[in-house]
Amino acid sequence: MFPDRGLTPPALQIYSGLVKTNVPEASAERPSYTPTPAPVTLTSLGRVKASGVAAGIKPSGRPDVALLVFDAPTPCAAVFTKNAFAAAPVVVCREHLEASGGMVRALVINAGNANACTGEQGMRDARAMCDHVAGKLGCDPKSVLVASTGVIGVPLPIDRVRAGIDAAFDTLSADDAGARRFLDAIQTTDAFPKEAGVDAAGSRAAGVAKGAGMIEPDMATMIAIAGTSATLSVAELRAAAKSIADRSFNAIHVDSHASTNDSFYLFATGRDEGHPAAAVEALGGIAEKLAWLIARDGEGATKVTTIDVLGAPDDEAAGDIARRVAHSALVRTALYGNDPNWGRFVSALGNSPYAGDVSRLSCTLQGIAVFEHGEPAKFDRAAASAAMARTDDLRIVLDLHAGSGRARVLTSDLGYRYVEVNAEYTT
């Protein structure tokens, strides 16, 4: 189950007309709320410092170069996009993690420019970012990881990036403020910062993420970093990374568009002994909360809907069904309008080759039975609509009663503002 998110409900906002900003940043017109600040940050994990500065990559002048530096080589594992046109920094990270055996000294990220589909120059620029950080640390460039996020197909202003790296080194900090400057600098169209942190059994875990559009991770322009203060090896992190990604970032959907830059990093500072199983469980909880926040920040979104499919022939069948329901524009617009239109949920399921016998199918919406054993259930539609409107955390359960397969996908609703944001943002 996804953890208690500690989020303040969003204020209701109504939009009329098209507001042109032409700025690749979150707009003040976006639906907004403020998540509760995390009690544990990346720098709380010990043996790590962070920074974020403005280098002039973003037209807005907001922070756009982020730096995370470990005191010593640190175990790290990662999961990346499966997009065939993976961005240069993704290619470089794969090479560096293999060459270094997963022992990392730093992670440098720029925002405002994805350095994707930029040819050989893009590869040179990604490597130049690693080289510059390595030169400052006096370490092998292959122990430096790099990530980029922003507009695709635009050459990276590498001189500005280098200057930003220099400035980031000058402001590295081991306090919470440094961690939050790092988070601020990785955001693009995000309407709010995404962070999570917990005290686990004998250790701590924390994470940050960015992402609001181009979200259909297959591990969108999604970047996430999570770490633990526990002592875990590279092998243990690698063993955990895919399963954690599958139940968190690979279980969210905003617009069916997997990007070129998806990257999820896991690290362990080893400051505390901790319990390995508890540390991995805590990292999973951090990833799930960050994934929920990404879906909640889906461009123009007002709520997240968790779609649970139960009783499918197997997990693969359940996953196919859950994704079909999550991807349906008709389903997502009904969610936006607080319309308990179960016919859209059921018909989307019916498009799956695993749909099975409709006479066995049941559906509940926010705990209300709306379809039972192939027939409409009697329920108060006005009360159901009011229940949908009261929360930004909905749940649809579809039970096929045909096996033990199950799957979960989180999707954001689809409203007017999604079109506005993406019509204004050059990609």
Beta strands, then each sheet from edge to edge (+ up, - down):
strand 1: 48-53
strand 2: 65-80
strand 3: 103-113
strand 4: 144-151
strand 5: 194-200
strand 6: 203-210
strand 7: 223-228
strand 8: 252-253
strand 9: 263-268
strand 10: 304-312
strand 11: 362-365
strand 12: 368-372
strand 13: 375-376
strand 14: 393-399
strand 15: 405-412
sheet 1: 1+ 2- 3+ 4+
sheet 2: 1+ 2- 9+ 7+ 6- 5+
sheet 3: 8+ 15+ 10- 14- 11+ 12- 13+
end
